[in-house]
Amino acid sequence: MRDETPEQPAPLRSGYTTGSCATATSLAAARLLLGGVASDAVEIVLPKGQQVLMRLEFCRSIDGGAEAGTLKDAGDDPDVTHGALIYAQVRLADEPGVRFHAGPGVGTVTRPGLTLAVGEPAINPVPRQMMTEHLTQLALEHGHPGGFEVTVCVQGGAELALKTMNPRLGILGGLSILGTTGIVRPFSCAAYIASIHQGIDVARANGFTHLAACTGNASEDAMRRRYGLDDTALIEMGDFAGAVLKHLRKAPVEKLSLCGGFGKISKLAAGHMDLHSRSSSIDLPLLAEWAAGLGADAELQDAMRGANTSQQALALAHAAGIPLGDAVCAHALAFARRTVPAGVALEVFAIDRQGNLVGQALERP
């Protein structure tokens, strides 16, 4: 990790998507087949027109075709695929066009609800378009009347995929090849938010009408215990409550349960859609104000304002018989209701660090 001075922090470095890596490697392999040139770097054009030069780890002939590989550089984004070897194997075809295949480490779609049909390799539409455009142009340049068979692979992708939402989305066997701009913006979390949206879409397409959006494993366990929900109906929203609430406007369900740690739910109650500490903080004075409305005396309010954590403030309130957990959930529900369509039944649950329920708010039918 590079050193940064507090006065002038170094800017975070962007990286490239798996889709860009697949485009560069498939282009290099096809160029070797058609032009006999083994490249150590290749230039590609991103969807917004930027030209980027991507270095290759290898570019070589294989039985019946060629392959090229590159190391995924996610810049300063904490991407699970950073440093992974992404490679493409290309063979010439008689028929025009590009046909895609999932090689080792790339998943296959097994459930409806995604933009790709069941049985398709998990290579998203924009990366497919990028590869098709580059290979079509290359074929024109070399007078190749046919097309290409492209197999995209990720070394260790099956293991890496277990750290992603792919298994829950029904994408089995490996990672997805992703990207809409070709560039990874540090901490933009675009892929995570896209996975949240996909999770909702897959659940709806598979007939689930009650979803539970949870901030972590403990809250998921709480919802399993309460409702016995299938994993497909459990949406791992993390800190991105807004990604869930806003997506329900165009993809509504009958019922949504929101569940998270008390601190996260208190942030939602205070009007924050992003629950991460970099974007929002616990408002202890607001918790004390809500407790006052429930009968907390001045001494308790002062103690809550001076608490070290939201959990400590909650414990102080509950010890005094103040139902702060329920009140916070009620405020969170009221805030979420501003975004969630009226036809979606809504409820909110808060848990402590041990996974015990410390508050709830349920809408009356």
C-alpha positions in Angstrom: 0.0 0.0 0.0 1.4 3.4 -0.9 2.0 6.1 1.7 -0.3 9.0 1.6 0.0 12.3 3.4 -3.0 13.7 5.2 -2.5 17.1 3.6 -2.5 15.8 0.0 -3.7 12.3 -0.4 -2.9 10.5 -3.6 -5.8 10.0 -5.9 -7.3 6.5 -6.1 -6.4 4.6 -9.2 -9.0 3.2 -11.5 -8.8 -0.2 -13.1 -10.3 -2.3 -15.8 -13.3 -4.6 -15.8 -13.3 -8.3 -16.5 -15.1 -7.4 -19.7 -12.2 -5.2 -20.8 -9.8 -8.0 -20.0 -11.8 -10.5 -22.0 -12.0 -8.1 -24.9 -8.2 -7.5 -24.9 -7.3 -11.1 -24.7 -9.8 -12.3 -27.3 -8.6 -9.6 -29.7 -5.0 -10.6 -29.2 -5.7 -14.3 -29.7 -7.7 -13.6 -32.8 -5.0 -11.3 -34.2 -2.5 -14.1 -33.8 -4.7 -16.4 -35.7 -5.4 -14.0 -38.6 -2.2 -12.0 -38.7 0.4 -14.2 -37.2 1.4 -11.6 -34.7 1.8 -12.5 -31.0 1.3 -9.3 -29.0 2.6 -8.4 -25.6 0.0 -5.6 -25.3 -3.2 -4.7 -27.2 -5.2 -1.5 -27.6 -8.9 -1.6 -27.2 -11.7 1.0 -27.4 -14.0 1.2 -24.4 -17.8 1.8 -24.7 -17.4 5.5 -24.2 -14.7 5.8 -26.8 -11.5 5.8 -24.6 -8.6 4.0 -26.1 -6.6 1.9 -23.6 -3.5 -0.2 -23.9 -3.6 -3.5 -21.9 -0.6 -5.6 -21.2 -0.7 -9.3 -21.8 0.9 -12.1 -19.8 1.0 -14.4 -22.9 -0.2 -14.7 -26.4 0.3 -18.1 -28.0 -1.0 -20.8 -30.4 -3.0 -23.7 -29.0 -4.4 -26.8 -30.7 -6.8 -25.4 -33.3 -6.6 -21.8 -32.2 -4.9 -19.3 -30.0 -5.1 -17.9 -26.5 -4.0 -14.8 -24.7 -4.1 -13.8 -21.0 -3.9 -10.7 -18.8 -3.8 -10.1 -15.1 -7.0 -8.2 -14.0 -6.0 -4.8 -12.6 -8.8 -3.3 -10.5 -6.8 -0.3 -9.6 -7.5 0.7 -5.9 -10.9 -0.9 -5.9 -11.2 -3.9 -3.4 -12.3 -6.2 -6.2 -12.3 -10.0 -5.6 -10.9 -10.5 -9.1 -7.9 -8.1 -8.7 -4.8 -9.9 -9.8 -6.7 -12.9 -11.4 -5.5 -14.3 -14.7 -8.2 -13.8 -17.3 -7.6 -15.4 -20.6 -9.5 -16.1 -23.8 -9.2 -19.0 -26.2 -10.2 -18.2 -29.8 -10.9 -20.4 -32.8 -12.0 -19.4 -36.3 -15.5 -20.4 -37.4 -17.0 -20.7 -40.9 -20.2 -18.8 -39.9 -20.0 -15.1 -39.3 -20.5 -13.7 -35.8 -19.1 -14.5 -32.4 -20.2 -17.4 -30.2 -19.3 -17.3 -26.6 -18.4 -20.2 -24.2 -17.7 -20.4 -20.5 -14.3 -21.8 -19.9 -12.8 -22.8 -16.6 -13.6 -20.3 -13.9 -16.5 -18.6 -15.8 -20.0 -19.3 -14.6 -23.1 -20.5 -16.4 -26.6 -19.1 -15.9 -29.0 -21.7 -14.3 -31.9 -19.6 -13.2 -34.3 -17.2 -15.0 -34.4 -13.5 -14.1 -31.0 -12.3 -15.4 -30.4 -10.5 -18.7 -28.9 -13.8 -20.0 -30.9 -16.9 -20.8 -30.6 -20.1 -18.8 -27.7 -22.1 -20.1 -25.7 -19.1 -21.4 -22.2 -18.4 -20.2 -22.1 -15.6 -17.6 -20.6 -13.1 -20.0 -22.7 -9.9 -19.7 -24.2 -8.0 -22.7 -21.7 -5.1 -22.8 -18.6 -7.3 -22.7 -20.2 -9.5 -25.4 -20.8 -6.3 -27.5 -17.2 -5.1 -26.9 -15.7 -8.4 -28.0 -18.0 -8.7 -31.0 -17.2 -5.2 -32.2 -13.4 -5.6 -31.9 -13.4 -9.1 -33.6 -15.8 -8.0 -36.4 -13.4 -5.1 -37.2 -10.4 -7.4 -37.1 -12.2 -9.8 -39.5 -12.8 -7.0 -41.9 -9.2 -5.9 -41.8 -8.0 -9.3 -42.6 -10.6 -10.4 -45.1 -11.9 -13.2 -42.8 -15.4 -14.0 -44.0 -16.3 -16.2 -41.1 -16.6 -15.7 -37.4 -15.1 -16.7 -34.1 -15.6 -19.2 -31.2 -14.5 -17.4 -28.0 -14.0 -19.2 -24.7 -13.4 -16.9 -21.7 -11.6 -18.3 -18.7 -10.6 -17.1 -15.2 -7.9 -18.9 -13.4 -9.3 -19.9 -9.9 -12.6 -18.3 -10.9 -14.7 -21.1 -9.4 -13.2 -20.5 -6.0 -13.3 -16.7 -6.3 -17.0 -16.9 -7.3 -17.8 -18.4 -3.8 -16.9 -14.9 -2.4 -19.5 -13.3 -4.7 -23.3 -13.4 -5.0 -23.1 -15.7 -8.1 -24.2 -18.9 -6.3 -27.2 -17.2 -4.9 -28.1 -15.8 -8.3 -27.9 -19.2 -9.9 -24.6 -18.5 -11.7 -22.7 -21.7 -11.1 -19.2 -22.8 -11.9 -17.4 -19.5 -11.8 -17.4 -15.7 -12.1 -19.3 -13.4 -14.3 -17.6 -11.3 -17.0 -18.9 -7.8 -16.2 -18.7 -4.2 -17.0 -20.7 -1.4 -18.6 -18.0 1.2 -19.1 -14.9 -1.0 -19.2 -13.4 0.9 -16.2 -13.6 0.0 -12.5 -14.0 3.2 -10.4 -12.5 2.8 -6.9 -15.2 2.1 -4.3 -18.0 2.9 -6.7 -19.4 -0.5 -5.8 -21.2 -0.6 -9.1 -20.8 -4.4 -9.4 -22.2 -5.0 -5.9 -25.2 -2.8 -6.5 -25.8 -4.5 -9.8 -25.7 -7.9 -8.0 -28.4 -6.6 -5.6 -30.6 -5.7 -8.5 -30.0 -9.0 -10.1 -30.8 -10.8 -6.8 -34.2 -9.1 -6.7 -34.9 -9.9 -10.4 -33.9 -13.5 -10.0 -36.1 -13.9 -6.9 -39.1 -12.4 -8.7 -38.5 -14.5 -11.8 -38.4 -17.7 -9.7 -41.7 -16.9 -8.0 -40.6 -15.5 -4.7 -43.0 -12.8 -3.5 -41.5 -12.1 0.0 -37.9 -10.9 0.1 -35.7 -10.1 3.0 -33.0 -7.5 2.4 -30.2 -7.9 5.0 -27.1 -6.1 6.0 -25.0 -9.2 6.8 -24.9 -12.9 7.8 -26.4 -12.4 11.3 -29.4 -10.5 9.9 -29.9 -13.2 7.2 -29.9 -15.9 9.9 -32.5 -13.9 11.8 -34.8 -13.8 8.8 -34.3 -17.5 8.1 -35.3 -18.3 11.7 -38.3 -16.1 11.5 -39.7 -16.9 8.1 -37.7 -20.0 6.7 -36.9 -18.1 3.6 -35.0 -19.7 0.7 -31.6 -18.3 0.0 -32.9 -16.9 -3.3 -35.3 -14.7 -1.4 -32.5 -13.3 0.9 -31.0 -10.2 -0.7 -27.5 -9.4 0.6 -27.8 -5.6 0.5 -24.8 -4.8 2.8 -24.7 -1.1 3.3 -26.8 -0.3 0.1 -30.3 0.0 1.4 -31.0 2.5 -1.4 -30.2 0.0 -4.0 -32.9 -2.3 -2.7 -35.6 0.4 -2.1 -35.2 2.2 -5.4 -35.1 -1.0 -7.5 -38.5 -2.1 -6.0 -40.0 0.9 -7.9 -39.6 -1.0 -11.1 -39.4 -4.5 -9.8 -42.0 -4.6 -6.9 -42.8 -7.7 -4.7 -45.6 -8.4 -2.3 -43.6 -8.0 0.8 -40.1 -6.7 1.8 -38.5 -7.3 5.2 -35.5 -5.1 6.0 -33.2 -6.5 8.7 -29.8 -5.2 10.0 -27.8 -4.4 13.0 -29.2 -1.7 15.2 -26.6 0.8 14.2 -27.3 0.3 10.5 -31.0 0.5 11.0 -30.6 3.7 13.0 -28.8 5.3 10.1 -31.7 4.3 7.8 -34.1 5.7 10.3 -32.1 9.0 10.2 -32.6 9.2 6.5 -29.5 7.6 5.0 -29.7 5.3 2.0 -25.9 4.4 2.2 -25.2 2.8 5.6 -21.4 2.6 5.3 -19.4 4.6 7.8 -17.7 6.6 5.0 -21.1 8.0 4.0 -23.1 8.2 7.2 -22.6 8.1 11.0 -24.6 7.2 14.0 -26.6 10.2 15.3 -26.6 9.7 19.0 -28.3 13.0 19.8 -31.1 12.0 17.5 -31.5 8.6 19.3 -31.6 10.6 22.6 -34.3 12.8 21.1 -36.4 9.8 20.1 -35.9 8.3 23.5 -37.1 11.6 25.0 -40.3 11.2 23.0 -40.8 7.9 24.7 -40.4 9.2 28.2 -36.6 9.3 28.8 -35.6 11.8 31.4 -32.8 14.3 31.0 -30.2 12.2 32.7 -30.8 9.3 30.4 -30.8 11.5 27.4 -27.4 12.9 28.4 -26.0 9.4 29.0 -27.2 8.4 25.5 -25.7 11.4 23.8 -22.4 10.5 25.5 -22.5 6.8 24.6 -19.6 5.3 22.8 -21.7 3.3 20.4 -25.3 2.9 19.2 -25.5 -0.4 21.0 -24.6 1.3 24.3 -27.2 3.9 23.8 -29.7 1.1 23.1 -28.8 -0.8 26.2 -29.2 2.4 28.3 -32.6 3.0 26.9 -33.8 -0.6 27.3 -32.5 -0.7 30.9 -34.8 2.2 31.6 -37.7 0.5 29.9 -37.6 2.7 26.8 -38.5 0.7 23.7 -35.9 2.5 21.5 -35.3 -0.4 19.2 -39.0 -0.5 18.1 -39.0 3.3 17.7 -35.9 3.3 15.5 -37.4 0.5 13.3 -40.6 2.6 13.0 -38.6 5.6 11.9 -36.7 3.5 9.4 -39.9 2.0 8.1 -41.4 5.5 7.6 -38.3 6.7 5.7 -38.2 3.5 3.5 -41.9 3.9 2.8 -41.1 7.2 1.0 -39.3 5.2 -1.7 -41.0 1.8 -1.7 -44.2 1.6 -3.7 -47.4 1.5 -1.8 -48.2 -2.0 -3.0 -45.2 -3.5 -1.3 -45.9 -4.5 2.4 -42.9 -3.3 4.4 -41.4 -4.2 7.8 -38.1 -3.5 9.5 -36.2 -5.5 12.1 -33.1 -4.6 14.1 -30.7 -7.1 15.8 -27.8 -6.8 18.2 -24.3 -8.2 17.6 -25.4 -11.6 18.8 -28.2 -11.7 16.3 -31.0 -11.2 18.8 -34.0 -9.1 17.8 -33.9 -5.8 19.6 -36.6 -3.9 17.6 -39.2 -4.3 15.0 -41.8 -2.3 13.1 -44.6 -4.0 11.2 -47.1 -2.3 8.9 -50.7 -3.0 9.7 -52.7 -4.5 6.9 
